[in-house]
Amino acid sequence: MENIQVQVSSEIGELEAVIIHTPGQEVENMTPKNAERALYSDILNLAVAQKEYCQFKGVVQKHAKVFELRDLLHEVVKIDEVKKQLVDEIFYYENIQDNKDYLLSLDSNDLTRVLIEGVIMKKDNLTRFFNKDRYSMRPLHNFFFMRDASMAVNQNVLIGKMASQVRDRETRIMEAIFKHHPTFTTQTINPARYHGADPEISIEGGDFLVAREDVLVIGTGMRTTSQGIDFILEQAQQRGIIKHIIVQELPESPESFIHLDMVFTFLDTHKCMVFEPVILQPNKYQTVHIQLLGDRVKINTVSNLLVCLKSLGIDVEPVYCGGQADPWTQEREQWHSGANFFALGPGKVIGYERNVYTMDEMNKHGFEIIRARDVINKKVSLESYQKYVLTIDGSELARGGGGARCMSMPVRRKKVNW
């Protein structure tokens, strides 16, 4: 079995290996009544979502080694001690009222399935009969948004501390994979494992961007707290690689501002995607520069994210989500993950086809707009292009509240020649 040393020191380095999760039955194990609890504003049509996801997976596979989450989980739960520890922790922290021995008796295929898709509650006593829940162990409706539960930075993997308990199992699964799967060599950092850690710590990968090996850009808002960033700061001080953390405050509403990568992503060595009203226009949302100076820390406010990056030698020109002509168009396309791009390499990114004004803006900045299905069907050869956006259908996936970056967890990228 091949071994991969985790190495991610930028958002745009040529992609070599990535973990994804094709949405399955867990997405359909949801009703309008429980959609809000599952962190959705609507329920998805799985058949359509899977077709769209196949476009995403199809083009990523042409660039990098792709690992499916189900396959990785299936392999680690074959290890008896890992299986027992994972099930024990899930039952304890989720307060599951079911037969633990039943889960432990399942083979690795069935256990993998129920850990993701949930366990239907047996209505075998009056309390359960009256319980309105369908599941004793709830499905992981959000798991195809792989970005949030773990995040690679240089040779380490930071395990997320989710803002909503409904997603905690995702972090336990990802930690088990990175600690025990023989394919990956890395060190995990999990705030949940630190005795006495601040209970207000919350960290999600959609807010966590690696600008350069020594520079992190982190959003704080609905999902990542200042306490979470303080934890990252402490870990960065101890490990000595990170020298700068740029913190961007985000609005608390609407829900499309859930993470930083919904308003800002890197596209190339000298290009980035921005939702202008939050990132560039004067507003009440602070941009803060934290400098790690040995055992000292210096914190000050800066005018905006791009100015701060430029001062650190990362000079990126903004490309505007929704274009520049109409604020209404900007808002509409940002809502449908118009600022959320995933880089396969410098200047080679994936985004939703539906955001036509954003795509027009990308084209003005030198990016060729290419349909993912044309690449998959071999109608287009990417070798002919230096800079491009591969567009995937997003009528259904976008309704889940995330884009191409949200659906990917890179574990290895080549270094960027800055």
N, C-alpha and C positions, 0 to 999 in steps of 0.2 A: 504493500500500500504506500502511495506517495506521501511525502511529508512536506507540509507547507509552513514555513516560518511566517507568521503574521507580520505584515509590514505595510502600513498606510501612513504616509507622511504628507499627503495632500489630498484635495478633493478631485484633482484632475489628472493625476499621473495615470499612465496607461494601465488599464485594468488587467490583472492577471488571474485573480480568483475572487469569487463572490458567492455568498449564500443567498438563496431566494426561497420563497414558499408559494407554490401555486395554490391559489385559493381553492378550498374544497367544501365538503358538506357543512363545515362549521360556519360558513357564510350564510347558508340557507337555514341553519338552525337558529333562526331569529324571526321574531314577529314584530309588527308595529308597536305592540305593547312593551316589549323589552328592548327595542332598538336604542332608545335613549340611554338606558343603563349600559348597553353594549358600546356606547360612545358613537353611535351613528345617528344621523338625522333622517335616515331613510333606510329601507331594506333593499338589498341588491338582488338582481337576477343572476344567479350563479352561472348559467349557461353562457350568457352574454359576457359576463366578467371574465370567464375562463378563455373565451375566444380572444378577447382583447389582451389578456395576460400572455397568451401564447405568442403574440407579436413581440411583446416585451422580452420574454424569455428567448425567443428565436433569434433576435438580433444580438442579445447579450452573449449567447452561446457562440456566436461567430467571432467574438473578441476575446473571450476569457473562459477559464474553467468554471463551470457552474455547479454548485452543490445544492441539492434540494434538502430543505430542512427535514422533511419526513424521513429521508434516507439516513441522514446523520443521526436523528433521534432514534430511529429503529436500531442502528448499530450500537449506540451507547447503552440502550436499555437491555441489550443482550448481556451486559456486564452486571452480574447479580448485585454486587454492593452498590453500584450506581443506581440501578433500578429501585432497590429498597430505599436508599437515601432520598431519591427524588420523590417517590410516592409518599414516604413518611412526611417530608417537608410540605408537599402539596396538601395533604390531609390536615396537617397541623395549622398551617398559615391560612388556608381557605376555610377551615372549620367545616370540613365535609362530613356530613352525617350519612355514611354509607359503609359498606363492607370492604375494608382495606385489603383483607385477604383475597377477596374476589379479584381486585386489580392485580395483586401480586401473582395471582395464579395465571394471568393471561400470558400468552406468548408475546414475543416482541412485536409482531405485526399488529395484533389487536390492542396491545397496550399503547403503542404509538398512535393508533387511530383514536382511542378514547381520550388520551391526554390532550389531543387537539380538538376533536369533535364533540367531546363531552360524554357524560354518562346519564342516561334517562333514569329519573327517579322511580324506584319501585314504590307504588302506593300500597304498602303492606301493613301500615298501621294508620290510626286515625289522624295523627299529626301530619303525616306525609299526605294522606288523602285530602286534608284541608289545605295543604301547601299549594299555592298557585304556580310555583315554579315547575317547569317540565324536567329540569335537570338537577341532579344532586351534585354533579361536577359540571360546571358550565362550559360551553364551547369557547374556544379562543377566536372570537369573530374577527379580531384585528391583526392576527398573526401574519397575514400576508404583507402587512406594513413592517417588514423585517428591520427597518432602520432603528426603531426606538428601543428595543430591549437590550441591545449591546452595540458597542461602537469601538472600532479599532483606532488606536493612535500610536504611531510608530510600531513598536513590537508588542504592545500591550493591548488588552481588551478590557474596556471599562464596561461593567455590567450595569444596566439601567436600574433606576429606582423609580418605578412608574407612579405617575400622579394618581392613577385610579387603580384600586385593588383588583379590578376585573382583569387587569393585564399582568399581574404579578407572576403568574405561572410561566409566562413567556420568558421572563428573566431567569427563572430557575432552570428552564430547559436549555437556554443558551449558555448559561454557566456550566451545566453538565456537559454540553458538547465541547466547549473550549477547554475544559479541564481534563476530559477523559477520552475524547475521540483521538485516535492515533494519527490522524491526518494533520492536526494543527499543533504547532509549537508556539506557545504564547504564555504570558502571565496574566491572569485575570485579576481585576480590581473591583470588588463588589462592596459598596457602602453598607449593604445589609449584613456583611460579615464583621463589621467593625463594632466592637462592644462600646456602648455609650455614644454612638453616632447620633447626631441631631435628628429627632423624629421628623423634622420638617424638610429633610433632604428629599428632593425630587429631581431626577435627571432622566431626560429622554433624548434619544439619538437624533431626532429631527431638529433639535436645538444645538447640536454639537457638530461643528465643522472644523476640519483640520486644514488650515490655510497653508501652512508650511510646517516642516518638522518641529519648529520652535514657536509656532504661532497657532493658537486656537481662537475660533470665533464662536461664541456661545450666546444663544438667546435666553432671555428670562421672561417668563410670562405665565401662561396657563399651566404649563407642564414641567418647566424647570425652574426651581426656586433659587434664591440667592444662597440659601444654605447648601443646595446642591453644588453650586459653582464654588462655594467656599471649600467643599470637600475636594473638588477637582484641583483647586488651588493648592491645598495642602499636599495632595498626592504629587502634583507637579513639582513643588518645592523639594520633596523628598527624593524624587527621581532625577531632577536636575537637567532635563532636556528642554522642557517648555520654558520659554523666556517671556512670552507675552500672551495674555488672554484679553481679548476684546469682547466686551459684554454689550449686547444690544437689548434694551428693553422693548417689549412687545405689547400691543394692546390686549386687553382681557376679552375683548369681543370685536367682531363676530368670531365664530368658531374656525373660520378659514385662517385666522392668525395663530392657530394652535402651536406652530413651531416656527423657528427662524427660517427653515428651508422653504416655507410657504411665501416668504417675502424676499429672500436672498439666497442665491446659489452661485458657485463659481462655474464658469463656462470654458475658460481658456487661461493662459498665462497672463493675458492682458484684457480679459473681458469677464464681466459678471452680470447676472440677471438681478434686477431690483424691482420691487414694488415701490415706486417713487414716494408716495405719501408717507410711508413709514421710514424708509431708509434715507431719503435725501431731503425731503421738505422739512422746514422748521416745524417741530412739534414738541410735545411734552415727554417723548420717549427718549431717555438718555442713552448715549453711547459712552461706555466707560472703558478706559485703558488700564489694565493691571500689568505692571512690570515686576517681574521676579528678579530681584537683585541680590542673589545669594540668599542670605537669611533675612533679607529685608523685602518688603513689598511696598510699591508705590502705586497709588490709585488716583486717577484724575479723569475728569470728564473731557471728551473731545467733541469736535463739531459734528462729525458723522463717521460712519463706518469706513467709507472709502478713503477719507482723509487720513484716518488712523492707519489703514493698511498701507497707504502710500508712504507714510512716514517710516514704515518698517521695510520698505523696498518692494512692496507688492502693489504695483501701480495698475489698477484695473479700471477699465472704462465701463460705465453702466449701459446695459441694454434694458429698455423699459418694458416691463410686463404690461401688456395691453396697449403698447404704443404710447405716444406722447400727446395725441390730439384731444382725447376725451376721457375725463376722470371716470365717467360711468363705465366705459369700456375697460379701463384699468381695473375697476372693482369687480366687474363681471368675470374677467379672465383670471384675476387673482383668486377668486372664489373657487374656480375649477383648476386649481394647482398650476396656474399659468407661469408662476415663478419657480416651479419645482422641476429642476433638470438634474439628470444623472449623467456624469461624464464617463465615457468609455476611454477617454484619453484627452489630451489638450485640444480643445476645439471640436471635439466629437461627442455629441450629447444626445440624450433621448428626452422627448417631451410629448405632450398630448397634441394631437392634430387639431382638436376642436378650438384651440386658442389661436385663431387666425390672425388677430392683430399682433399678438406676440410673435408669431412666426414671421409675419411681414417685417417686424422690427429686427428679428434675427437675420433675415435675408439682407436687410440694409447694412448690417454689420459684417457681411461676408460669409454667412453660413448658408450652405446649400440646403434646401428643404427636401428631404427624401422620405418617402413613405416606407415604414418598416416592412410592410407586406411585399413591396417591390424588391427589397433586399432578400427577404426570405425566399421569394419565388425566383430569385436570380435574374430579375429584370434589370437590376442596377448593380454595378460593381463599385464598391466603396473605395477601391484602390485609385479611382480617378479623382477623388476629392480630398482636399486637405482639411476643410472645415465643413461640418454639416450637423444638421439636426435630424435624427431619425424619429419620425412621428408615428405614434401608435394611436389607435382608436381609443377614445376615452369617454364614451357616452355613459358607461356603467362604472368603470373603475374610479373615475373622478368623483362619482357620487359617494364613494367611501370616505372621501376627505383626504386624499393624498395622491402624489404623483410618482414618477419613475424613481426619484431618489428615495422616497419613502419605502418603496418596494424592494430595496436592495441593501445588502450588508456586505460591503467589500472587505476582504481579508488580506488582499495583497495588491499593491500597485507599484509600478516602476517609479523611480525617482524622477522628478521634473527638472529639466535643465532651465532654471530661471534666468 
